[in-house]
Amino acid sequence: MLRRILPLPDLGAPEDGATARPLPLHGAAASRRLEQTAAATLPPHALMERAGTAVARLARAWRPHARHVQVLAGGGNNGGDGLLAAARLCQAGFGERVEVWWLGCEERLPPDARWALAQARAAGVALIGEPPAAEPDLVIDALFGLGLDRPLQGAALAALRWLQACPAPTLCVDLPSGLDADHGHWWADTPPQPAGPRLTLALLTLKPGLFTGLGRAAAGAAIWFDDLGADAAAAPPDAWLALPGGWPHAARQRADHASHKGRRGDVLVLGGVPPAAHEGVGMTGAALLAGRAALRAGAGRVWVGLPAPAHAIPAVDAVQPALMLRTAAAALDGDLPQRAAVVAGCGGGKALAPLLPALLARAPRLVLDADALGALGAVAAADDGTDWRARLHARAARGWTTVLTPHPLEAARLLGGDVAAVQRRRLEAAQALAEATRAIVVLKGSGTVVAAPDATPRIVASGSGWLATAGSGDVLAGLLGARLATLPADAGTEATVTAVTEAVAAHGALPAAWPHGALPAAWPHGWLPTASDLLP
Ligand SMILES: NC(=O)C1=CN([C@@H]2O[C@H](COP(=O)(O)OP(=O)(O)OC[C@H]3O[C@@H](n4cnc5c(N)ncnc54)[C@H](O)[C@@H]3O)[C@@H](O)[C@H]2O)[C@@H](O)CC1
């Protein structure tokens, strides 16, 4: 069955608060297992017939008036899909010219691709061995799919360079050529971002590499999926694709006439050093953004504790006067850390380090962001010498929730590695950090990963380059606080991970809801949104 995965459908405000079911993601090995299982029950070449037909159908629907269709086909089964699509387009009399630039070698073709080549020849498809002379109206990229597992060189690299530079609309078969199916690694020295509009049709399975690493940049604005009639349950997924869903469900919250703010959860944000207290260097805005986001996401009461003396604390947040501003010391005095979801980081700077031991020991629901992650290493020195990892393990053993929200550099520091290694294997890096800390890890970046100990990681489908702006992470931290604040104490790990994923997904969906026409289009091509624009 053919369905669109991205762009996400306009979800509006779901009344029932239901979270969309996550979709299974299968890497190369699991996809091959599924392929074998499916092929065993079908006549020869049936899967390739379905794949090629699906490609041809989507090509016609996407560019119905294309006259010159150029297929770029490699020497494996991905090329076979392209050859068969060309055959079916030709047989349907589509356009004026359907041509295949074929890089295969007849003696080394796998059986399905050999059959597809025969089909293409029988249909009268023109085969060429070099780039087309004129720019086509539509390109079908079937150079490499699942089988790509090393850097591109020679003729294949030259073909990929042509493909990436071609301004024509391009439909990628299964995966954009150059992209690794498992990790979203890019195997070539040419930019992953294509010059022209692009969509990708994933076949049989959705691969994790399409949604994280460089996958989203390479795959284009739209990702479609045809399962070719295979049963995804036949192989356990390597990851889940999480779609934004039912949180925050404002309509449902408001519908409860007898509700009151005490039922909607308390959030304490710790961070935001004021310039008056730190030699003129301040980060107050970060904590205010987190606090505002928590309020907007439905938290009943939000405190912001700034690590500074009383005279340096702003009297009020003029944008959200409902925020309760105080010194961090005052915020931590009493039972607030126990009953509120605590968000620590958000511009707290070095002043956070001395607060962390108490937070780790007292706050059952704790989000550690930015500066709090940087301060973790100093925790032992600041207290009785117990390592921070041991403290996180102890929290997990008590059934307490800790959420770490590193960007790739922070994750690399916590793992003791380098950022390139994290980015190369984002799923594995997030999972390794979750296992090492027994915490829920939100590894930010293109295709944010949510990982928890002993669980299959999730990649969040929402999110875009619009979020790559200062303060965006503080807004996410606030949303996480608001989401955790409404969880019952005995929610359990799975429900907590789902809640964290919902908050990340809701954050990723914010730019789509942002009124793009709302700011004057003055500066060269219009103003860009900032983190404050993510909040109404
Ligand atoms: N067999 C079938 O009936 C089906 C095949 N499908 C298609 O088949 C694809 C997988 O086909 P293949 O396994 O043949 O793999 P590919 O067609 O992706 O790659 C072909 C060969 O290229 C080689 N290769 C890898 N890296 C290279 C490099 N850097 N330079 C040069 N050669 C390199 C590999 O050894 C591989 O065997 C899927 O992505 C999908 O498009 C699906 O449509 C499902 C059905």
The ligand as a MOL file (V3000), in Angstrom:
LIG
                    3D

  0  0  0     0  0            999 V3000
M  V30 BEGIN CTAB
M  V30 COUNTS 45 49 0 0 0
M  V30 BEGIN ATOM
M  V30 1 N 15.0400 -8.2500 -5.0140 0
M  V30 2 C 13.8760 -7.6410 -5.1040 0
M  V30 3 O 12.9630 -8.1890 -5.6500 0
M  V30 4 C 13.6650 -6.3120 -4.5060 0
M  V30 5 C 14.6780 -5.3750 -4.4740 0
M  V30 6 N 14.4690 -4.1500 -4.0270 0
M  V30 7 C 15.4530 -3.1130 -4.3990 0
M  V30 8 O 16.7500 -3.6640 -4.3170 0
M  V30 9 C 17.6000 -2.7780 -3.6560 0
M  V30 10 C 18.7550 -3.5020 -3.0670 0
M  V30 11 O 19.4280 -4.0790 -4.1620 0
M  V30 12 P 20.8930 -4.6310 -4.0380 0
M  V30 13 O 21.0130 -5.4410 -2.8330 0
M  V30 14 O 21.1680 -5.3050 -5.3200 0
M  V30 15 O 21.7860 -3.3630 -3.8250 0
M  V30 16 P 21.9460 -2.0110 -4.6620 0
M  V30 17 O 21.2140 -2.1020 -5.9400 0
M  V30 18 O 21.6170 -0.9100 -3.7560 0
M  V30 19 O 23.5130 -2.0120 -4.9130 0
M  V30 20 C 24.0680 -2.8650 -5.8770 0
M  V30 21 C 25.4420 -3.3160 -5.5210 0
M  V30 22 O 26.3230 -2.2250 -5.4280 0
M  V30 23 C 27.4400 -2.6300 -4.6950 0
M  V30 24 N 28.0440 -1.4700 -4.0570 0
M  V30 25 C 27.9040 -1.0630 -2.7860 0
M  V30 26 N 28.5880 0.0630 -2.5570 0
M  V30 27 C 29.1810 0.3870 -3.7360 0
M  V30 28 C 30.0190 1.4390 -4.1370 0
M  V30 29 N 30.3850 2.4090 -3.3030 0
M  V30 30 N 30.4460 1.4890 -5.4090 0
M  V30 31 C 30.0840 0.5220 -6.2730 0
M  V30 32 N 29.2910 -0.5110 -5.9460 0
M  V30 33 C 28.8410 -0.5830 -4.6910 0
M  V30 34 C 26.9480 -3.6250 -3.6870 0
M  V30 35 O 27.8630 -4.6860 -3.6340 0
M  V30 36 C 25.5730 -4.0240 -4.2030 0
M  V30 37 O 25.4770 -5.3840 -4.3820 0
M  V30 38 C 16.6940 -2.0690 -2.6930 0
M  V30 39 O 17.2310 -0.8450 -2.2670 0
M  V30 40 C 15.4410 -1.9180 -3.5160 0
M  V30 41 O 15.5190 -0.7800 -4.3450 0
M  V30 42 C 13.1740 -3.7690 -3.4890 0
M  V30 43 O 12.5090 -3.1320 -4.4590 0
M  V30 44 C 12.4110 -4.9490 -2.9860 0
M  V30 45 C 12.3100 -5.9950 -3.9770 0
M  V30 END ATOM
M  V30 BEGIN BOND
M  V30 1 1 1 2
M  V30 2 2 2 3
M  V30 3 1 2 4
M  V30 4 2 4 5
M  V30 5 1 4 45
M  V30 6 1 5 6
M  V30 7 1 6 7
M  V30 8 1 6 42
M  V30 9 1 7 8
M  V30 10 1 7 40
M  V30 11 1 8 9
M  V30 12 1 9 10
M  V30 13 1 9 38
M  V30 14 1 10 11
M  V30 15 1 11 12
M  V30 16 2 12 13
M  V30 17 1 12 14
M  V30 18 1 12 15
M  V30 19 1 15 16
M  V30 20 2 16 17
M  V30 21 1 16 18
M  V30 22 1 16 19
M  V30 23 1 19 20
M  V30 24 1 20 21
M  V30 25 1 21 22
M  V30 26 1 21 36
M  V30 27 1 22 23
M  V30 28 1 23 24
M  V30 29 1 23 34
M  V30 30 1 24 25
M  V30 31 1 24 33
M  V30 32 2 25 26
M  V30 33 1 26 27
M  V30 34 1 27 28
M  V30 35 2 27 33
M  V30 36 1 28 29
M  V30 37 2 28 30
M  V30 38 1 30 31
M  V30 39 2 31 32
M  V30 40 1 32 33
M  V30 41 1 34 35
M  V30 42 1 34 36
M  V30 43 1 36 37
M  V30 44 1 38 39
M  V30 45 1 38 40
M  V30 46 1 40 41
M  V30 47 1 42 43
M  V30 48 1 42 44
M  V30 49 1 44 45
M  V30 END BOND
M  V30 END CTAB
M  END
